[in-house]
Amino acid sequence: MADEEQEDLDNEVVFELNPNRIGQDDIINFHSVQGIKLYKTATKPFEDKFDMTAVNLKAHLEDHSLRAWEFNWNESLFDIPIEDFEELDEAPATANLCEEFGRINWTRCQLHAVTYVNTETRTAQLNEMLYLLCMNSLTLEAKKQIMLKKDKFTVEGVLVGAMLLMLIIETSNLASNATIRNVRETLTGLDLIMATNGSDILKFNAKVDDLLNTLASHGQTTEDLFIHLCKGYKAASDKKFVKWITDKEDKYDEGETIEPDALMILAANKFKLAKDRNTWCQPDEQDAKIIALSAQIEKLQSNRKKGQSGTSSNSTSGASGASARQIKWQERPKDRVAPTDGKLTKTGPKGKELKWCAKHNYWCGHFEDTCAGVGVDGKATPPKAATAPSSNESKTLKLAAAYAAIQDAAEDSE
């Protein structure tokens, strides 16, 4: 009975989420089937080999992070101490090579490697596997670049995987002060990012996240993200969305706390809802009227040109066709009998409704308050306002001018 109890103790189940974490301090037996299988799996190249370009570095480091988590490499290889021991019983602060490489310098990485190279420990075995993984996951051209600097990842005659990865990162031009400066400059010009992404809020947010992740990897943050986000969002083409952002900005200025992360989530949801309703970047009511009226004007003008193209002018005065049409329009018979009964509308020939315009001093297709001034005192364009109109006033004037032009063009076509 005692032998059975001892056997149960020897086979006691230890809970772990990953089999590679069991006996993590023990030396791996590479003479065993399990040890050989672990070695082959750990050093298997990533599916996407890295070409040493900055644009693909993030994805490459994600692959390394996943492999490090799977085989429990973080604590022993990737978590690099970035300060000295202050007390014997207190561990120094560390930075993860894949996530915070900007906080790690070559000296710290080398000092960490010295603790395990040329030792008979599991960490030394893991280092060998990490080195092979790094080399096997590079393209041929990338390997050529790396092998020219072999001395940078060699410590006491041993090739160090973590230092090789550090060199890969540095060569990809992300671990530099210039990168931080470029990221900060890009954040101040998020309106340009919005323009290049076609007012797609989801793509815009993804770009902002990439910039923030780059800063975080260097141990940096930004204090003005809310201001930068508002500047970017207000460059979107959707007027309702821009007004919504402006309202958020006003509330922020009045003291309301709005976290940048929360603003990005709200903006994304508003964008997705507008896309689902097919209302994103749609013209408002006044813009739609202007577009419709402009289309009508173009159609009427096209019809008038077609009608006039059948007749040729024998004029030798040198006036252009446009000038001739202007003279014809000005000399056209007009009903200049002002209303005496106070009524500003009447039925004209062919049953058409006519309106009295005091500016033109004759019955036409518009009232005085919507008159654009075309043809008044010989002017070919409406008189300019003394001061610049507001956005709404400008739209109203455009509508009035377009409507008047349609009426006049319709009269000419008759």
Secondary structure, 3 states (H helix, E strand, C coil): CHHHHHHHHHCCCCCCCCHHHCCCCCCCCCCCHHHHHHHHHHCCCCCCCECCCHHHHHHHHHHHHHHHHHHCCHHHHHEEECCCCCCCCCCCCEEECCCCHHHCCHHHHHHHHHCCCCCCCHHHHHHHHHHHHHHHCECHHHHHHHHCCHHHHEECCEECHHHHHHHHHHHCCCCCHHHHHHHHHHHHCHHHHHHHCCCCHHHHHHHHHHHHHHHHHCCCCCCCHHHHHHHHHCCCCCHHHHHHHHHHHHHHHCCCCCCHHHHHHHHHHHHHHHHHCCCCCCCCHHHHHHHHHHHHHHHHHHHHHHHHCCCCCCCCCCCCHHHHHHHHHHCCCCCCCCCCCCCCEEECHHHCEEEEECCCCEEECCCHHHCCCCCHHHCCCCCCCCCCCCHHHHHHHHHHHHHHHHHHHHHHHC
